[in-house]
Amino acid sequence: MLSSCAVGPRITKKNIQRYDTVRVMVAKGELLNVSVDGKYEVKDLSSGKQTAGGSSLSEQLSSNAAGINFRKKDYPQGVEIVPEKVTKINNNTYKGAMRIIKDTDGKPIAVNLVDMEPYLASVLGSELSGSSPLEALKAQAVVSRTFAYNRKGAHAKKLYDMDNTTNNQVYRGDMKENSTGLEAVKQTKGLILTYGEEIADVPFCANCGGYTENVEDVWGGVKKYLKAVPCYWDRNKSHSEWTIEITKAEIEKALQEHDVKINGVKKINTDENSRTGRVMQVEIVQAVLQAALLAPPETGLVVPSCRMRRGHPWLAARRLWPALLALAPPATLRDFLKAYQSQIHYLPVETETVLQDLDTPAEYDRFRAAANQPPGGSPDDLD
């Protein structure tokens, strides 16, 4: 799981008890199969009044332009099912109330309103094995509780606080509870991690590959307590290294979905790495090519710039190649740029790497080696 905190209501140690109910999106689809084995009530979220009830429930709920359709009646704001015990959604059972509402794309979603401690018991059973040592489960309970409170403050104005996947924390309902996890939650009840008076931001993952990462190199922003450190236990584990293959067409589609106008992917280079060796920037060559494709016809040169300083690489129109190749001492590339100043299109970028003065392949190799060096030495030195 990897995630970051958005801006929301300020939750502190003093007001944290106001946020003990967690809203978790547990299902989404064209149709939602909902059942309750036992007594239940159904509330109209528009009026807050009870609209149905009984000793058992088994329904398919859908959405339309008028709202959520439940038993052939449309509810503009959706409905809330309050079971005596649990509600079943897609073969998982959940404690607490279950809201069926429309997501921003119009599809119906199920949002579980559950108290923090029962939620955590399921998270521990979903994220870790019940056979894990009690102290490990207690540590995860504190982290997961902190994570949940942090996300609760981040998304209070949205339809839900978190989903039930690795986008946030895995949550599979009360069937994932186990005695060891319940004991870990009980022994850590109310415990969270803080930094000063603020609830700490505590993203976590199954395996960091042997080295964690500076938060500013992942999501931006700076947090003094989220710094890259070696993690000896994750090295050489089954998920410490992995490979994914992405086709050219998939890359182009993803760029287009994010409103990046391109005429096909020409080339992708790893332009900058973090101090732990992970790739941070791949867009410079692509950005220059994209700028050239979209530039006016009179453009002869596309030049990246950072902090009002000219950088590399340049892209020169074919019609300028003869003049470029004809340069002879004492003329320099500065003279060439000066001669064609009116045809330059400057492309502002945030990557300071474009300002590096690298004149030979050897200088380039030395720069790449230094950029890939983690703090305190190579990851291979962590034995």
N, C-alpha and C positions, 0 to 999 in steps of 0.2 A: 504494500500500500504506500502510495506517495501522494501527498496532497499539500496544499498551502492555505493559509488563512486569509480570508477576505475581510474587508472593513465592515464592522457591524456594531451593535450596542456594546458598550464597554462593560464586560463582566470582570469583577474583581473578587477577592476573597470575602469582601463584605456583603456583596449582593448575590452571591452564587446560588443560594438556596432558592431564589426566584426562578431558576432555570432547571429544576429537577426533572421535568418531563421532556423527553427527547422525541422528535418527530422524524421517523425513518421511512423513506420511500422503499417499500419492499416488493412492489410488483408494478408492471406497466404492460399494456397491450390493448388490442382492439376490444377484447372481451376479458373480463376478470371473473374467475370462478371463485365465489365466496360461499363459505359454509360455516355454520355454528352448530355444534352438538350440545345443546342445552339452552337455557333461557338467554334471551337477548332483547335489546331494544334498538330501534333505528331512529336517529334524530335527523330532522331537516336542518342542514347547516345555515340555510337562509333565515329561518325563524327561531331555531334553537329548540323547537318543539318536537315531541315524540310523534313519529308518523307511522310506526309499525312495531311489532314485537311478537314474541311467541316462545315456544319450547324448542324449536329447531329451525335452521335456515339453510337453504341451498339455492343459490341464485347465480345467474350470469348478468353482470352489470356492464353497460356500455355507455358511450358518450355520444352526444349530437350537439347541434348548434344551440339547443335550449338548455343543455346541462348534462347531468348524469341521469340515465334512465334506470329506474328501479321499479320493478313490478308494473311496467307500462305507464309510469308516471315520471315526468322530467323534473329534476331538482337543480335549479340554476347554480347553486353553490356546492352541490353534492350532498352526500349523506354521511353520517357517522354511526357505525355499528358498535354497540357497547355490549360485549358478551359477559355472561356471568363467569365464564372460565377463559376460553380462548377462541380466536377466530382463525379459520383455515384459509390460506391463500396459496394456490399453486403447490399444494402438498406440504407446506410448512405451516405450523400453528404458532400464533403470536398472542402473548398476553397484552392486556390493555385495549383501548379503543382502536378502531380501524376506520379511517376516513377514506371514502372513495370520491375523488375529485378529478377535475380536468387539469392536465398539465398545460404548460404554455403552448404546446403544439396541438392541443385539443384532445389528446388521447387520455383515457382514464388511467389513473394511478391509484395505488393503495398506499396510504401513509399510516404507519403504526404509531400511535401515541403511547409511549411506554415509559415507566419510571426508570431513572438512571441505573439503579442497582440490578434489577432484572435484565435490563438491556445488556449490562456488562457481563452478567453470567453467561448469556448467549454468545457474546462477542468472544469471550475467552474460549468457549467450546468450539467456536467457528475458526478462530485464528490459531489456536494451539491445541495440542493433543491433551486429553484428560490425564494421560500418564506423565505429563511434564512435572518436574519437581514443583512443590508448592511455592517455594520462594520465587521461581521463574514466573509462575502464574500470578503471584502477588505483584511482582514488578510490572507485568503486562497489564494488570488491573489498574494500577496507578497511572500508567501511560495512557491506556484506553479511556479512562475516566477524564483525564486531562484533555485528551484529544476531543472527546465528545463535548465537553463544556466549551472548548475553544470554537468548535464548529457551531455550537448552539448560538453563541454570540455573533458569529460571522453571518449567519443566514436567517436571522429571526424574522425578517420581512418576506422571506420566500415561502413557498408552499410546504417545504420540508427542510430539515437541518442537514441531513445526510442521506445517502442511499445505503444499501446493504451490501455493497460490493467492495472490491479492493480500491475503488476510487476513494473510499473513506475507511470504513472498517467492515469486515465481513460479519454479517448478522443473519442467522438462519432460524431465529425463533427459539421457543422453549425446548424443542426437541434436541438442541445442541447443548443444553445445560448438563453439567455433570457435578458430582459431589465435590471433587477437588476444586473446580472452578468456583462453585458456590462458596466454598470455604475461603478461597483467596479474595473474593469480593467482600465477604463478611469481615475478614481480618483487616482489610484496607479501607473500609467504609469511610467515605468523605475525604480521603487523601488524594491530593493532586500535586502537580509540580508547578511552581511559580517562579517568576523572576521579578524581584521587587514585589510590587502589589499586583502585577499582571499575571494572568494564567499563561503558562509557557506554551509556545507553539511546539508540538512534539510529533512531527511526521515520522513514521517508521516504515520499515520494509522487511521483507523476509530474508533478504541477503544483500549486503552492500558491496559484495565483490572483494572484500578485504580492506576497503577504505571508504569512509563516508565522504560527503562533499560539503563545501561551504554553501550556506543557504543562498548567498548572493549569486553564486554560479549556477543555481538551479531555477529559483523563482524570483530573484532580485531582492532588493532590500538587504539590510544587514541586521543580524541578531548575534550578539556577542557570544551566546552560548551554543549556536549552531555552526560549529567550525569543523573542518575536515580533520578526522583522526583515524589512525589505523585500527582495524578490527581483525585481530588475529583469528578469531573463531570462524569467520566466514570464508576464509581462504580455502580453496580446493574442495568446497562443498558442491553438492549436485547442481545448485543454481548460482554458483559464484560467477560463472561465465555462460553466456548463451548467444545464439545467433538468430537473427530474423532477416529474411529476404524480402525486400520491397521492390516491386517492378517499377519501371520508368512510368508506366501508365498510372500506377497508384500514387506516385509522387506528384505527377501533374494534376491528378484529380484532387488531391488534398490541397494543393496550392490554390487551385481554382475555387474550391469550397471556402477558402479563406480570403477570397477576393484578390488574389495575387494574379495579375494578368501576365501570362507568359505564352510564348510561342514554342512550347516544348522545352523540356529540360535539356540543356546543352552539356553541362558538366557540373559535377559536385565535388568540391575539394573540402577537406577538413582544414579550415583556415586557422583555428585557434583551439587550444586545449586548456582545460583547467589544470591546476597544479597537481591533481591526482591522475592526470592523463586522459580524462574523459573529454570528448569532443564538445566544444561550446559553440563554435561558429562554423557554418558551412555556406553562408549566404553571399559572401562577397563577390565571387566570380559570377554566381547566378544573378546577383543584384545588378552588376555592371552590364551583363548581357541583357537583362530585362530592361534596364534604362536605355540601352542602345536600341532595342526593338521598339520602344515607345517614344523615342526622342524625335523631334522634328527632322525633316529631310536635310536641313542645312547643318545638322550636327556632324562634326568631323571627329571629335574626341569625347569619350566618356571617361571622367576621372573621379575616383572616390576621394572624399575629403572628410577629415575628422578634426573637430575643434578649429575649423577655419584653416586647416593645413592640408596641402595637397598630398595624396597618398598613391598607393599602387593596389592592383594593376590598372593600367590604362587600357582602353580599347579604342583603336584608331580605325577610321573608315578606310576602305580599300583605296579610295582615291588619294589618300595622304601617304600611302606606303612609299611611292617613289621618292617623295621629299624626305621621308624619314630615313630611307636606305641611303640617300645621297649625302647625309650628314658627314662632314669630315672635319678633323681638328683645324682650327681651335673651336669650332662650333660644338655646342652641347645640346642635350635634350631640353634644357631650359630655353635655349634659343628657338628650338623647334616649337615649344609650347607658346612662347611669346609671339612667334610669327602667326600662329593659328589660334590666338586667344579668343577671337570672336566666335570660333566654332566649337569651343569647349562647353560641354554640359557637365557641371559638377554634381556628384551624387553624394549627399551627406550620409555618413554611416556612423555607428556608435563604436565600432571596433578599432581600437588604437593600433592593432597589428598593421593596418595599412600604412602607418607612418614609419615602419621599420626601414632602415637603409641597408638593404641586402644586395650586394653587387655581384656576388659569386655563388655558385652552388654550395661551396664549403661554408660560407656565411649562413646560407639558408639552412643547411643541415644542423649547424651549431645552434641556431635560433630554435628550430623545432625540438631539438634534444632538451634545451633548457626549458621550453614551454611545457614539455611533457613530464618534467621532473616533479614528483610530489613533494610536499614539505617534509623535511627531515630525511629525504632520500627516496630511492626507488621502491615501489611496492614489493620488489623482490628482496629488499633488505629487511622485511618484517618477520623473519624467522626468529 
